[in-house]
Amino acid sequence: MATGAQQRVPERLLGLDFGPEGLARLEAVVEGAAGANRCEIARRACESMGWISPAGVPRLMSARAGLLKLHRAGFIQLPAPAKGNANGRNRGCREREARCAELLPSQEPVVGRIDELGALWLRQVQGPKESALYYTLLERYHYLGAKLGGSPHLMRYLFGVGEVLLGVIGFGPAALKVAARDQFLGWHREPVGRRALGLIINNLRFLILPWVRCANLASQVLGRCGRQLPRDFAARYGYAPVLVETFVERERFLGSCYRAANWLWVGQTRGRGKRDRFHRGGLALKDVWLYPLRRDFRRHLSASSCGCHESADQ
């Protein structure tokens, strides 16, 4: 695990100024909550740090994600999860880390323009050790961890230069309903079939390792994925997706790399999840970005939506 001494304290957290002063205040909250569980620490942090929604509601989910990110980076020490042993998850994580121990990258800083460091490579995860490496890095360094809502990672990639691993990126099934996306595609008038959704793939995770500072790296990785993903997907699943989507938490990230890679911003989510049956919201708002993998993506999505059979292979 990286330590606080090896990383810079985030200047902003949950959309607000943070830095060393914020960290000191948060450390006092954690110390004062000795014996409390993570949920209670998040509640106290919201009160102390001003992590309150415009409606005056503590932003507990975002707070827990932010605290976990700081914990994983070594800035604060949270208590063990109250349900940490469920389904053997902790033991499974330890076993996975042991399988990929020899592949774990050094934390030596990598700084500079990506085109000065060497040729960028992007390749699919291969074998059980690289699979363990992929999920271990996400668990350690991605603020959402490795999995979200049980969505499978259909395509998983490592990327780097030379022998240096710089990060991982993964893709999974499209979200069932997204108002901004569906409006953009003209799907808001009628239900969308499973076949049409199958032609969209979701960029679930994108992690550049925290000790890597390379200008233009993120946009170049996204560009490489746009060219390589359809071929790799077709080789594995027998057809190629025509559109990629992703959701960027707007209080954390600007989405600049997606804009630089020619993705399309089409709106934002409504702060609701798939389990929000009563339309109460409460989740972080996210920008919705789309990237067409072929120029005639609308035609293929329209044909699949109406039940017509038409191959989307490139």
C-alpha positions in Angstrom: 0.0 0.0 0.0 1.3 3.5 -0.8 1.9 5.7 2.1 1.0 9.4 2.6 4.7 10.3 2.3 4.8 8.9 -1.2 1.8 10.8 -2.5 0.7 14.4 -2.3 -2.3 15.3 -0.2 -5.2 16.0 -2.5 -5.8 19.7 -2.9 -9.6 19.1 -3.3 -11.8 16.4 -2.0 -15.6 16.0 -2.7 -15.4 19.2 -4.7 -14.1 21.3 -1.8 -10.7 22.6 -0.9 -8.8 20.0 1.2 -4.9 20.0 1.3 -2.8 19.6 4.4 -5.2 21.7 6.6 -8.2 19.6 5.6 -6.2 16.4 6.2 -5.3 17.6 9.7 -8.9 18.4 10.5 -10.0 15.0 9.1 -7.4 13.2 11.1 -8.8 14.8 14.3 -12.3 13.6 13.3 -11.0 10.0 12.9 -9.0 10.1 16.1 -12.0 11.5 18.0 -14.2 8.7 16.6 -12.0 6.0 18.1 -14.2 2.8 18.4 -16.8 4.0 15.9 -17.4 2.2 12.6 -16.7 3.6 9.2 -20.3 4.8 8.7 -20.2 6.8 11.9 -16.8 8.3 10.9 -18.2 9.3 7.6 -21.2 11.0 9.3 -18.9 13.0 11.6 -16.6 13.9 8.7 -19.6 15.3 6.7 -20.5 17.5 9.7 -16.9 18.6 10.3 -15.8 19.1 6.7 -19.0 20.6 5.4 -19.8 17.7 3.1 -23.4 18.5 2.8 -25.6 18.4 -0.3 -27.5 21.5 -1.5 -30.6 20.0 0.1 -28.8 19.9 3.5 -28.3 16.2 3.6 -24.9 14.7 4.6 -23.1 13.2 1.5 -22.4 9.9 3.2 -21.8 7.8 0.2 -19.3 10.2 -1.3 -17.7 10.7 2.1 -17.2 7.0 2.6 -15.6 6.8 -0.9 -13.3 9.7 -0.1 -12.3 8.4 3.3 -11.5 5.0 1.7 -9.3 6.6 -0.9 -7.3 8.4 1.8 -7.1 5.2 3.8 -5.8 3.3 0.9 -3.2 6.0 0.2 -2.0 5.8 3.8 -3.1 9.3 4.8 -5.6 8.1 7.5 -6.3 4.8 9.3 -9.9 3.6 9.2 -11.1 0.7 11.3 -11.7 -2.7 9.6 -15.1 -2.9 7.8 -17.8 -4.1 10.0 -18.7 -6.7 7.4 -15.2 -7.2 6.0 -15.3 -11.0 6.3 -18.5 -11.4 4.3 -18.1 -14.1 1.7 -14.4 -14.4 2.4 -13.8 -11.1 0.6 -10.7 -10.1 2.7 -9.2 -13.5 2.5 -9.9 -13.5 -1.3 -8.1 -10.2 -1.7 -5.1 -11.4 0.2 -4.9 -14.6 -1.9 -5.3 -12.5 -5.1 -2.4 -10.2 -4.1 -0.3 -13.2 -3.3 -0.8 -14.6 -6.8 0.3 -11.4 -8.5 3.0 -10.4 -6.0 5.8 -10.8 -8.6 4.0 -8.6 -11.1 3.2 -5.7 -8.8 4.9 -2.5 -10.2 7.4 -0.5 -8.2 6.2 2.9 -7.0 9.1 4.8 -8.5 7.7 8.1 -9.9 7.2 8.2 -13.6 7.1 11.8 -14.8 7.2 13.4 -18.3 5.5 13.5 -21.6 4.3 10.1 -22.7 5.8 10.5 -26.1 9.2 11.1 -24.5 9.1 7.9 -22.4 8.6 5.5 -25.2 5.9 3.8 -27.3 2.6 3.3 -25.4 1.3 -0.2 -25.4 -2.2 -1.5 -24.5 -2.9 -5.2 -24.3 -5.5 -7.5 -22.8 -5.1 -9.1 -19.4 -3.7 -12.6 -19.9 -3.8 -15.5 -17.5 -4.7 -15.7 -13.8 -1.7 -13.7 -12.5 -2.4 -10.7 -14.7 -6.1 -11.0 -13.8 -5.1 -10.9 -10.1 -2.9 -7.9 -10.8 -5.7 -6.0 -12.6 -8.1 -6.4 -9.7 -5.5 -5.8 -7.0 -4.5 -2.5 -8.5 -8.1 -1.4 -8.7 -8.7 -2.4 -5.1 -5.7 -0.6 -3.9 -5.7 2.6 -5.9 -9.2 3.2 -7.5 -11.6 5.1 -5.3 -14.4 2.8 -6.3 -12.4 -0.4 -5.9 -12.6 -3.2 -8.3 -16.3 -3.9 -8.7 -19.4 -1.8 -8.8 -22.9 -3.4 -8.5 -21.6 -6.7 -9.7 -21.1 -5.6 -13.3 -18.6 -8.0 -15.0 -15.5 -6.6 -16.6 -15.9 -7.9 -20.1 -12.7 -6.5 -21.5 -9.7 -5.8 -19.3 -6.5 -4.1 -20.3 -3.0 -3.2 -19.0 -1.1 -0.3 -20.4 2.4 1.1 -20.1 5.7 1.9 -21.9 8.6 -0.5 -22.3 8.6 -2.7 -19.2 6.8 -0.1 -17.0 3.2 -0.6 -16.2 1.3 2.7 -16.0 -2.3 1.6 -15.3 -5.3 -0.5 -16.1 -8.6 0.1 -17.9 -11.8 -2.0 -18.0 -15.1 -2.2 -19.9 -18.4 -3.9 -19.0 -22.1 -3.9 -19.9 -23.9 -0.7 -20.7 -26.2 0.9 -18.1 -29.8 -0.2 -18.5 -31.3 3.3 -18.4 -29.5 6.7 -18.6 -31.8 9.6 -19.5 -29.1 11.8 -21.1 -27.8 9.0 -23.2 -31.2 7.7 -24.2 -32.3 11.3 -25.2 -29.1 11.7 -27.3 -29.8 8.4 -29.1 -33.6 9.0 -29.5 -34.4 6.1 -27.2 -36.5 8.1 -24.7 -39.7 7.4 -26.7 -39.9 3.7 -26.5 -38.3 0.8 -24.5 -34.8 -0.3 -25.7 -34.2 -3.9 -26.5 -31.4 -6.0 -25.1 -29.7 -6.3 -28.5 -29.3 -2.6 -28.8 -27.8 -2.3 -25.3 -25.4 -5.0 -26.2 -23.9 -2.8 -28.9 -22.9 -0.3 -26.1 -20.0 -1.0 -23.7 -19.3 0.9 -20.5 -15.9 2.1 -19.5 -16.2 0.9 -15.9 -12.8 1.6 -14.6 -9.8 3.7 -15.7 -6.8 3.8 -13.4 -3.5 5.6 -13.9 -1.3 4.6 -11.1 -0.9 7.3 -8.5 2.9 7.7 -8.9 2.5 8.3 -12.7 2.5 11.9 -13.9 2.5 11.8 -17.7 1.0 14.6 -19.8 -1.5 13.3 -22.4 -1.3 9.8 -21.2 -5.1 9.4 -20.4 -6.3 10.7 -23.7 -3.8 8.6 -25.6 -5.0 5.4 -23.7 -8.6 6.3 -24.5 -7.7 6.8 -28.2 -5.9 3.5 -28.4 -8.9 1.8 -26.8 -11.2 3.3 -29.4 -9.1 1.7 -32.1 -8.4 -1.6 -30.5 -11.5 -2.4 -28.4 -13.9 -3.3 -31.3 -11.4 -5.9 -32.8 -10.7 -7.5 -29.4 -14.3 -7.6 -28.5 -15.3 -9.1 -31.8 -12.6 -11.8 -31.5 -13.9 -12.8 -28.0 -17.6 -12.4 -28.3 -18.4 -12.6 -32.0 -19.6 -9.1 -32.6 -18.3 -5.5 -32.1 -19.8 -2.8 -30.0 -20.5 0.5 -31.8 -20.5 2.9 -28.9 -18.7 3.4 -25.5 -20.2 5.2 -22.5 -18.7 6.3 -19.2 -19.9 8.2 -16.2 -17.5 10.8 -14.6 -18.3 12.0 -11.0 -18.3 15.7 -11.6 -17.2 16.7 -8.1 -14.1 14.6 -8.5 -13.0 15.0 -12.1 -13.4 17.4 -15.0 -13.5 14.8 -17.7 -10.8 16.6 -19.6 -9.1 13.5 -20.9 -12.4 12.3 -22.4 -12.9 15.7 -24.1 -9.3 15.6 -25.4 -9.9 12.1 -26.8 -13.0 13.4 -28.7 -15.6 11.8 -26.5 -19.1 13.6 -26.5 -20.6 15.1 -23.4 -24.3 14.5 -23.6 -25.5 15.5 -20.1 -25.5 14.3 -16.6 -27.2 11.6 -14.5 -29.9 12.5 -12.0 -28.2 11.1 -8.9 -30.3 8.0 -8.9 -29.2 4.3 -9.1 -30.9 1.3 -10.5 -32.3 0.5 -7.0 -33.9 4.0 -6.6 -37.5 2.9 -6.9 -38.9 6.0 -5.2 -37.0 8.6 -7.3 -35.3 10.1 -4.3 -31.8 10.5 -5.7 -28.9 10.9 -3.3 -26.1 9.5 -5.4 -23.3 11.7 -6.8 -24.1 13.4 -10.1 -22.0 12.2 -13.0 -21.3 13.6 -16.4 -22.3 11.2 -19.2 -19.7 10.8 -22.0 -20.1 8.8 -25.2 -17.6 7.7 -27.9 -18.8 6.3 -31.2 -16.6 3.4 -32.4 -17.9 3.8 -36.0 -19.5 6.6 -37.9 -22.8 4.8 -38.6 -23.3 3.8 -34.9 -26.8 5.3 -35.0 -27.9 3.1 -37.8 -26.8 0.0 -36.1 -28.3 1.0 -32.8 -31.6 1.8 -34.5 -31.6 -1.4 -36.4 -31.0 -3.4 -33.3 -33.5 -1.4 -31.3 -36.3 -2.3 -33.7 -35.4 -6.0 -33.8 -33.8 -6.0 -37.2 -30.8 -8.3 -37.5 -27.7 -6.5 -38.7 -24.1 -7.3 -37.9 -22.1 -4.6 -36.3 -18.7 -6.3 -37.0 -16.1 -4.0 -38.4 
